[in-house]
């Protein structure tokens, strides 16, 4: 998946978290995922916490942050 395709997974919805970037329209902010990674959580741990989340979503968060 290229960067453009990954970034399609990041959306903004003014009615969710005040328009902060979220993953695929869900109530999971990009900043939350990045915070979990920064705290040392593994990708596998994050995926276990959110059963709908895909590894590409986490990669999209990293691309977005870059």
C-alpha positions in Angstrom: 0.0 0.0 0.0 1.5 3.4 -1.0 1.4 6.5 1.2 -1.6 8.0 -0.6 -3.6 4.9 0.0 -2.6 4.8 3.7 -3.5 8.4 4.2 -7.0 7.6 2.9 -7.5 5.7 6.2 -7.1 9.0 8.1 -10.3 11.1 8.2 -11.6 14.1 10.0 -15.1 14.4 11.2 -16.1 17.6 13.1 -18.5 15.7 15.2 -15.9 13.2 16.5 -13.2 14.5 18.8 -13.6 18.1 17.6 -12.4 17.3 14.1 -9.1 15.7 15.1 -7.7 13.2 12.7 -9.2 9.8 13.3 -8.9 6.3 11.8 -11.5 5.3 9.2 -14.2 7.5 10.7 -14.1 5.6 14.0 -13.7 7.0 17.5 -9.9 6.4 17.6 -7.7 9.4 17.2 -4.4 9.2 15.4 -2.8 10.9 18.3 -4.0 8.2 20.7 -2.4 5.5 18.5 0.9 7.5 18.3 0.8 8.0 22.0 0.5 4.2 22.6 3.4 3.6 20.3 5.5 6.3 22.0 4.7 4.6 25.4 6.2 1.4 24.1 3.1 -0.6 23.2 3.7 -2.9 20.3 1.7 -3.0 17.1 0.3 -6.4 18.2 -0.8 -5.0 21.5 -2.6 -2.1 19.9 -4.3 -4.5 17.4 -5.5 -6.7 20.3 -7.0 -3.6 22.0 -9.1 -2.7 18.9 -10.4 -5.7 17.1 -11.5 -3.7 14.0 -8.1 -2.0 13.7 -5.7 -3.2 11.0 -1.9 -3.0 10.8 -2.2 -0.7 7.8 -4.2 1.8 10.1 -1.2 2.0 12.4 1.1 2.5 9.5 -1.2 5.2 8.3 -0.9 7.0 11.6 2.9 6.9 11.3 2.8 8.3 7.7 0.4 11.0 8.8 2.7 12.0 11.7 5.6 12.2 9.4 
